[in-house]
Amino acid sequence: MECLWLEDRKLGVKNFPPPTPAKDEAIIRLLLAGICRTDIEMLRGYHPFSGVPGHEFVGEVMHAPGDSSWEGQRVVGEINLSCGECAHCRKGRPNHCEIRTVLGIVDRDGVFAETFTLPLCNLHEVPKSIPDEAAVFTEPLAAACEILDQVRVRTTDVVLVIGAGKLGQLVARTLQLTGCALQVATKHQRQKQILADCGIAAMEPSQVSRGYADLVVEVSGTPAGLDLARQAVRSRGTIVLKSTYSGSKELDLSSWVVDEITLVGSRCGPFAPALRLLEKSLVDPLPLIEARYPLCQGDRAFEHAQKPGALKVLLHP
């Protein structure tokens, strides 16, 4: 099979024999995969990894030795593979399993390949009404839904999203459903237009007022985004941090203590609500698709995905 291979911060195309699924796994044929900010940061050294990257996908189950009823189904899959036995797993927090592997990120080959494997318990069937081009957004949309599981958002809240890239757009669309007073800070005109097309107000980062927002979601993918979030949030307000990037960030935490700011880290989210939003057309991700490349042109796809203001770049076999 053909796949993309990441090693020593270099990306190339390789060919390997197809993987063999364990009894509790399925072998999945890739239909579409998406490049996200984490994939780009992996290329920059965010986490040491050698193997097949990628974790956003929609695919078709080719073979499931433990349950043949899955065969032929279109599926998406959760990216954390947990042990089921550690303290976190026993308390219902499998995404924080002490020995988890993570698809295409930690000790598990990902989905930028013609075929790959995942445990059956990680799979979700895709409703027939959802096209592949929308289903491939399930994982990042689930990450957007996670915010609403972590933080209560009231209709009276003033909410600012910093960044309107691939994930920022999905976060904004999800928060819009709460009826809050929502704005998005971005400097890219095309991103502003896409937001305007679905009724979301956008502004330049330089226009962000000090201390006006009850909730700020930082999803810019840059360290500077956190400085802007801190500027915007009111006393006793909340910042949800979605960005992941290589390197470190220095903070003067004294003002955070004095102003009693709550900082919430937010990562993976629930797939079932994300699939419902797609099935009911409450979130339409299709305008976010910018380009499609075959796996054999993965280097070009990653170059495209790293352009300033780029939205979703998809890969297909």
C-alpha positions, -999 to 999 in steps of 0.1 A, spaced: 0 0 0 10 36 -6 14 59 24 30 91 37 59 86 61 71 111 87 106 107 101 132 132 114 108 161 105 108 150 68 77 137 49 79 112 20 59 86 2 66 49 9 51 15 0 45 -12 26 24 -44 28 -12 -37 40 -16 -40 78 -32 -71 93 -61 -63 118 -62 -80 152 -94 -97 162 -109 -66 178 -98 -44 149 -109 -35 114 -89 -28 83 -101 3 67 -98 16 32 -92 54 31 -118 75 13 -107 110 24 -83 124 50 -77 159 62 -45 177 71 -49 196 104 -27 220 124 -14 192 146 -1 173 115 17 205 105 32 209 140 43 173 140 63 180 109 79 209 129 88 187 159 57 192 181 60 155 192 87 130 184 71 105 159 82 82 131 55 65 110 23 73 91 8 106 103 -28 117 100 -59 112 122 -89 129 104 -106 105 80 -136 88 65 -131 53 53 -148 20 44 -143 -11 65 -128 -39 43 -124 -66 69 -134 -70 106 -124 -105 118 -142 -100 151 -175 -87 137 -182 -90 100 -213 -67 103 -189 -38 101 -177 -48 67 -187 -24 39 -197 3 64 -185 39 60 -168 49 92 -150 76 111 -129 69 141 -118 83 175 -81 88 176 -72 78 212 -67 41 218 -70 33 255 -62 3 277 -96 2 294 -80 -7 328 -60 22 342 -75 47 367 -85 72 339 -102 45 319 -121 31 349 -134 66 357 -147 72 321 -117 93 309 -103 71 281 -89 101 262 -65 105 292 -55 68 295 -21 65 311 -8 43 283 -29 54 254 -16 55 218 -29 82 195 -36 77 158 -8 93 138 6 111 168 18 88 196 30 52 189 3 44 163 4 47 125 -22 71 112 -45 74 82 -24 90 55 -23 56 38 -44 35 14 -54 12 43 -50 13 81 -64 -4 112 -84 8 142 -102 -11 170 -139 -16 164 -147 2 196 -132 34 181 -154 33 150 -186 53 143 -208 45 113 -214 75 91 -251 82 83 -259 78 46 -270 114 42 -235 127 51 -212 129 21 -176 119 24 -165 155 21 -184 164 52 -178 132 72 -140 138 70 -146 168 93 -161 147 121 -129 146 143 -123 183 143 -160 191 147 -160 168 177 -131 188 191 -153 219 187 -182 202 205 -159 194 234 -159 231 244 -196 229 252 -190 198 274 -163 217 293 -177 253 296 -213 265 301 -221 291 273 -251 313 280 -270 333 255 -260 365 273 -222 357 271 -199 377 250 -176 352 233 -145 357 212 -128 331 190 -92 339 181 -83 324 148 -105 314 119 -86 286 103 -98 250 99 -107 244 135 -115 280 143 -143 280 117 -158 248 132 -155 262 167 -173 294 157 -201 275 139 -206 253 170 -207 283 194 -231 301 171 -257 275 179 -258 286 216 -271 320 207 -242 338 224 -229 372 213 -201 358 191 -172 374 173 -141 360 156 -107 377 154 -88 370 121 -66 390 97 -74 369 66 -101 384 44 -112 351 29 -118 336 63 -138 367 73 -160 363 42 -167 326 50 -177 336 85 -199 364 71 -216 339 48 -229 320 78 -238 351 98 -207 353 121 -191 387 128 -153 390 123 -128 416 131 -91 423 129 -70 412 159 -59 448 164 -96 457 170 -99 434 200 -108 455 231 -93 449 265 -113 429 291 -146 427 272 -152 390 267 -167 365 291 -153 335 272 -123 335 247 -115 304 227 -79 305 215 -75 285 183 -50 305 163 -22 279 164 3 305 174 18 316 208 7 352 201 -30 341 202 -28 334 239 -16 370 246 -45 383 226 -69 360 246 -55 373 279 -60 409 267 -96 402 257 -109 382 286 -126 400 315 -119 394 352 -132 360 363 -136 351 327 -125 319 309 -100 311 282 -103 278 264 -70 269 248 -73 247 217 -39 256 200 -11 231 199 23 242 186 59 232 189 81 253 213 74 269 246 55 300 258 65 323 287 37 338 308 35 363 336 9 345 357 5 372 384 -22 390 365 -40 357 359 -41 352 396 -52 387 404 -80 387 378 -90 351 387 -88 339 351 -99 303 344 -77 285 318 -93 254 302 -72 230 281 -94 214 254 -85 186 231 -105 157 216 -143 156 217 -174 134 213 -181 120 179 -218 113 183 -229 150 186 -206 159 158 -222 134 135 -257 146 145 -247 182 137 -235 171 102 -266 148 97 -290 177 105 -270 202 84 -266 224 115 -229 228 107 -218 228 70 -181 223 66 -180 221 28 -170 258 23 -139 251 43 -124 227 17 -97 244 -2 -79 217 -22 -75 179 -27 -43 160 -34 -35 123 -40 -13 106 -14 15 105 -38 16 144 -37 16 146 0 45 169 1 27 194 -21 -5 190 0 15 199 32 31 229 15 -4 241 5 -18 235 40 10 257 55 2 288 35 -11 317 56 -48 316 58 -51 281 42 -82 262 51 -88 224 48 -66 204 24 -78 168 18 -59 137 8 -73 108 -12 -57 75 -24 
